[in-house]
């Protein structure tokens, strides 16, 4: 009969009461059985407040931050960032929701996450739309990890996950945070963010100028050529303003000014290269030689298997930093004694140009890293031990 009580004999197992401890003489009511069944995702009672957290779709409709069990669970969060919205996934609770990628939406997200015990929040480090949400969450003291998109996609391929959309990406980021436990990112100061934007804008203007210069050379009509020259003059003015802003920003920061003096003491390294390193390679001077080479993408990786000894190759890393250092290396092979000597030795060994330039670039990078770490300007003795 519904609502009737029945006794459970010691040592007797009953259907539907799997969590009862053997040899217990306690009685079980029909209501208790419904609570026990609440762990089943298919149960109609799974959405009750007295049910344990589960993956049921019923939980999608209520505020999970009100669940006391959810507040105690260490969760990992994945946030897929786009221009207009943020797709969020909470792994342990199997929760998905979306907020707008603006002040109000980020504030809502921040308030909801602060009610949970967060183990890691994974956000892809791509474009620039992730900067605001990452900064706001870091300001709130939440453990945010900015991860490279390639690592996440490689993880997805390893898990044989081929489908891709915003919700799936958020779920994948939460799984990546749980399994890989990426390092927590450091909070970026406003000055560093500004320097990063200025350096990036300068690079864009230089590329635009090079493109317009080529178009001016190819154009035949005088009217078109005059229009291109006007555009080039505007770009040159903007470039000059950006470079002046970069110089002022570095000048007003004692730490950056000292670092630029140390970096530019190396023959072949100018102010522009130094500013790029400050903005886009903040690890310089704090990492060892192997780590800093890997970050830039000039660390050689083995390709051996058994008796097979393949050629070592370099890949990955920060492309913008590597491109800037490559141009500095071209100058250093002429005016830096240590780099010039290395190139001459590699030439005698019959190395191809690309191998020589990467080796010289790595030598220059390791030298710069050692200089910032020691706090002493460049000299021939220091270059010999790098």
C-alpha positions in Angstrom: 0.0 0.0 0.0 1.3 3.5 -0.8 2.6 5.2 2.3 2.7 2.0 4.3 5.8 1.2 6.3 7.6 -2.2 6.0 10.4 -3.5 8.0 13.8 -4.5 6.6 15.2 -7.6 8.2 18.9 -7.5 9.2 21.1 -8.5 6.3 18.2 -8.4 3.8 18.6 -6.4 0.6 15.5 -4.7 -0.9 15.0 -3.6 -4.4 15.2 0.2 -4.9 17.1 0.7 -1.6 20.6 0.0 -2.8 22.2 2.5 -0.5 20.9 0.9 2.7 23.8 -0.4 4.8 23.6 -4.2 5.4 22.5 -5.4 8.8 20.5 -2.3 9.4 17.2 -2.5 11.2 15.9 1.0 10.1 12.6 1.3 8.3 12.3 2.9 4.8 9.2 4.8 3.7 8.0 5.3 0.2 9.3 8.9 0.3 12.7 7.7 1.3 12.7 5.3 -1.7 11.8 8.2 -4.0 14.8 10.2 -2.7 17.1 7.3 -3.3 15.7 7.0 -6.8 16.4 10.7 -7.3 20.0 9.8 -8.5 18.5 8.4 -11.6 18.6 11.0 -14.4 15.5 9.5 -15.9 13.4 9.8 -12.7 10.6 12.4 -12.6 11.7 13.2 -9.1 15.3 14.1 -10.1 14.6 17.8 -10.1 13.6 17.9 -6.4 15.7 20.0 -4.1 16.4 16.9 -1.9 17.8 15.0 -4.8 21.6 14.6 -5.3 23.2 16.6 -8.1 22.9 14.8 -11.4 23.2 15.4 -15.2 19.4 15.6 -15.7 18.1 18.2 -18.1 15.7 19.4 -15.2 18.7 21.1 -13.6 19.1 23.3 -16.7 16.0 25.3 -15.7 16.9 26.3 -12.2 19.6 28.4 -10.6 22.4 26.0 -9.7 24.1 28.5 -7.5 21.3 28.0 -5.0 22.2 24.4 -4.5 24.3 23.9 -1.4 25.9 20.8 -2.7 27.0 22.7 -5.9 28.6 25.4 -3.7 30.8 22.7 -2.0 31.8 20.9 -5.2 35.1 21.8 -6.8 34.1 22.5 -10.4 36.0 23.3 -13.6 34.5 25.9 -16.0 35.0 26.3 -19.7 34.3 29.7 -21.4 34.0 29.9 -25.2 34.5 33.6 -26.2 33.0 35.3 -29.2 32.4 38.9 -30.1 28.9 39.2 -28.7 28.5 36.4 -26.2 30.2 34.0 -23.8 29.2 30.3 -23.7 29.9 28.7 -20.3 30.0 25.1 -19.2 30.2 23.8 -15.6 31.6 20.3 -15.8 30.5 18.7 -12.5 27.0 20.0 -12.7 26.7 19.6 -16.5 25.4 23.2 -16.7 25.4 25.3 -19.9 24.4 28.9 -20.1 25.2 32.0 -22.1 25.8 35.7 -21.2 26.6 38.7 -23.3 30.2 39.7 -23.7 29.9 43.1 -22.1 30.0 44.7 -18.7 26.6 43.4 -17.6 27.0 39.9 -18.9 30.5 39.6 -17.3 29.2 40.9 -14.0 26.5 38.3 -14.0 29.0 35.5 -14.8 31.3 36.8 -12.1 28.5 36.8 -9.5 27.4 33.2 -10.3 30.9 31.8 -10.3 31.8 33.4 -7.0 29.1 31.2 -5.4 30.9 28.1 -6.4 34.2 26.5 -5.4 36.2 26.8 -8.6 39.2 24.6 -9.4 40.0 26.1 -12.8 38.4 28.3 -15.4 39.7 27.7 -19.0 39.5 30.4 -21.6 41.1 30.2 -25.1 43.9 32.8 -25.6 42.8 33.9 -29.1 41.9 37.3 -30.7 41.3 40.0 -28.1 37.7 39.4 -27.0 38.8 37.3 -24.1 40.8 40.1 -22.4 37.9 41.8 -20.6 36.3 38.6 -19.1 39.7 37.2 -18.1 40.7 40.5 -16.4 37.4 40.7 -14.5 37.5 37.1 -13.3 41.2 37.5 -12.2 40.3 40.7 -10.4 37.7 38.6 -8.5 40.4 36.2 -7.4 39.1 33.3 -9.5 41.7 30.8 -11.0 41.7 31.6 -14.7 43.9 29.7 -17.2 44.4 31.3 -20.7 45.2 28.3 -22.9 46.4 28.2 -26.5 43.7 27.0 -29.0 46.0 24.5 -30.6 46.4 22.6 -27.3 42.7 22.4 -26.9 42.1 21.2 -30.5 44.9 18.6 -30.1 43.2 17.4 -26.9 39.9 17.1 -28.8 41.5 15.1 -31.6 43.0 12.8 -29.0 39.6 12.2 -27.5 38.1 11.7 -31.0 35.8 14.7 -30.6 35.2 16.1 -34.2 32.1 18.2 -33.8 32.6 21.9 -33.1 30.3 24.7 -32.0 30.3 27.3 -29.2 28.5 25.0 -26.7 30.7 22.0 -27.5 33.9 24.2 -27.3 32.9 25.4 -23.8 32.3 21.8 -22.7 35.7 20.8 -24.2 37.5 23.6 -22.4 36.0 22.5 -19.1 37.1 18.9 -19.7 40.6 20.2 -20.7 40.8 22.2 -17.5 39.9 19.1 -15.4 42.2 16.7 -17.1 45.2 18.8 -18.1 45.1 21.3 -15.1 46.7 24.2 -17.0 48.7 26.8 -15.1 46.8 29.7 -13.7 47.5 33.0 -15.6 48.8 36.0 -13.9 46.8 39.2 -13.7 48.0 41.7 -16.4 48.4 45.3 -15.5 46.7 48.1 -17.4 50.1 49.4 -18.6 51.1 46.0 -20.0 47.7 45.7 -21.8 48.2 49.1 -23.3 51.8 48.3 -24.4 50.6 45.1 -25.9 47.9 46.9 -27.9 50.4 49.6 -29.0 52.9 47.1 -30.2 50.3 45.2 -32.1 49.0 48.3 -33.7 52.5 49.3 -34.8 52.9 45.9 -36.4 49.6 46.4 -38.3 50.6 49.8 -39.5 54.0 48.6 -40.8 52.2 45.8 -42.7 49.7 48.2 -44.2 52.5 50.5 -45.3 54.4 47.7 -47.0 51.2 46.7 -48.8 50.4 50.2 -50.0 54.0 50.7 -51.1 53.7 47.7 -53.4 50.4 48.9 -54.7 51.9 52.4 -55.4 54.7 50.8 -57.4 52.2 48.7 -59.5 49.7 51.5 -60.1 49.8 53.3 -63.4 46.9 55.8 -63.2 48.1 59.1 -61.7 44.9 59.6 -59.7 45.2 56.2 -58.1 48.9 56.9 -57.3 48.0 60.2 -55.6 45.3 58.5 -53.5 47.8 55.8 -52.4 50.4 58.4 -51.5 47.8 60.2 -49.3 46.9 57.0 -47.5 50.6 56.2 -47.0 51.2 59.7 -45.5 48.3 59.0 -43.1 49.7 55.6 -42.1 53.1 57.1 -41.6 51.7 59.8 -39.3 49.8 57.2 -37.3 52.9 55.0 -37.1 54.9 58.0 -35.7 52.2 58.6 -33.1 52.1 55.0 -32.0 55.9 54.8 -31.7 55.9 58.0 -29.6 53.2 56.6 -27.3 55.3 53.4 -26.8 58.4 55.4 -26.0 56.4 57.5 -23.5 54.9 54.5 -21.8 58.3 52.9 -21.4 59.9 56.1 -20.2 57.4 56.5 -17.4 57.9 53.0 -16.1 61.2 52.6 -14.2 61.3 48.8 -14.5 60.6 48.8 -18.3 63.1 51.6 -18.8 65.8 49.6 -17.1 65.0 46.5 -19.1 65.0 48.4 -22.4 68.5 49.8 -21.6 69.8 46.3 -20.9 68.2 44.8 -24.0 69.4 47.5 -26.4 72.9 47.2 -25.1 73.1 44.0 -27.3 74.3 44.9 -30.8 71.5 44.3 -33.2 68.6 44.9 -30.8 66.8 48.2 -31.1 64.0 50.0 -29.1 61.2 48.4 -31.2 62.5 44.9 -30.7 62.9 45.6 -26.9 59.4 47.0 -26.7 58.0 43.9 -28.5 59.8 41.6 -26.1 58.4 43.5 -23.1 54.9 43.3 -24.4 54.7 39.9 -25.9 57.3 37.9 -24.0 57.0 38.9 -20.3 58.7 35.6 -19.3 62.0 36.9 -20.7 64.5 37.0 -17.8 62.4 34.6 -15.6 62.6 31.4 -17.6 65.6 29.1 -18.3 67.2 28.9 -21.7 65.2 25.9 -22.8 61.9 27.3 -21.7 62.4 30.7 -23.3 63.4 29.0 -26.6 60.3 26.9 -26.6 58.1 29.9 -25.9 59.4 31.6 -29.0 59.4 28.4 -31.1 63.1 28.0 -31.7 63.7 25.0 -29.5 64.8 21.9 -31.5 62.7 18.8 -30.9 64.0 15.3 -31.4 62.4 12.9 -33.9 64.0 9.5 -33.0 62.5 6.1 -32.7 64.6 3.0 -32.0 67.5 3.0 -34.4 66.0 5.7 -36.5 67.5 9.1 -35.8 65.5 11.8 -37.6 66.3 15.5 -38.0 65.5 17.8 -35.2 63.0 20.5 -36.0 61.4 23.6 -34.5 57.7 24.6 -34.5 55.1 26.4 -32.5 55.8 29.4 -30.3 54.9 33.1 -30.6 55.1 34.0 -34.2 55.1 37.8 -33.7 58.0 37.6 -31.3 59.9 35.2 -33.6 59.4 37.5 -36.7 60.7 40.5 -34.8 63.7 38.6 -33.5 64.5 37.3 -36.9 64.9 40.9 -38.2 67.1 41.7 -35.2 69.2 38.6 -35.9 69.8 39.8 -39.5 71.4 42.9 -38.0 73.2 41.0 -35.3 74.9 38.7 -37.8 76.7 41.8 -39.1 77.3 43.9 -36.0 77.3 41.4 -33.0 80.6 39.6 -32.7 79.2 36.6 -31.0 76.4 36.1 -33.4 78.6 36.7 -36.4 81.1 34.2 -35.2 78.4 31.6 -34.7 77.1 32.1 -38.3 80.6 31.8 -39.8 81.2 28.6 -37.9 77.9 27.1 -39.2 78.7 28.2 -42.7 82.0 26.3 -42.6 80.0 23.2 -41.4 77.9 23.5 -44.5 74.6 24.3 -42.8 71.8 25.7 -44.9 70.7 29.4 -44.4 67.5 28.6 -42.5 69.3 26.4 -40.0 72.0 29.1 -39.5 69.5 31.8 -38.9 67.4 29.9 -36.4 70.6 28.9 -34.5 71.7 32.6 -34.4 68.2 33.7 -33.4 68.2 31.2 -30.5 71.7 32.4 -29.5 70.5 36.0 -29.5 67.3 35.1 -27.5 69.2 33.1 -24.9 71.7 36.0 -24.5 68.9 38.5 -23.9 67.3 36.2 -21.4 70.6 35.9 -19.5 71.1 39.7 -19.5 67.7 40.4 -18.0 68.2 37.6 -15.4 71.6 38.9 -14.4 70.8 42.6 -14.6 74.1 43.3 -16.3 74.5 44.9 -19.8 75.9 43.0 -22.8 79.6 42.2 -23.1 81.6 39.6 -25.0 82.3 37.5 -21.9 78.6 37.1 -21.2 77.9 36.2 -24.8 80.4 33.4 -24.6 78.7 31.6 -21.8 75.2 31.9 -23.2 
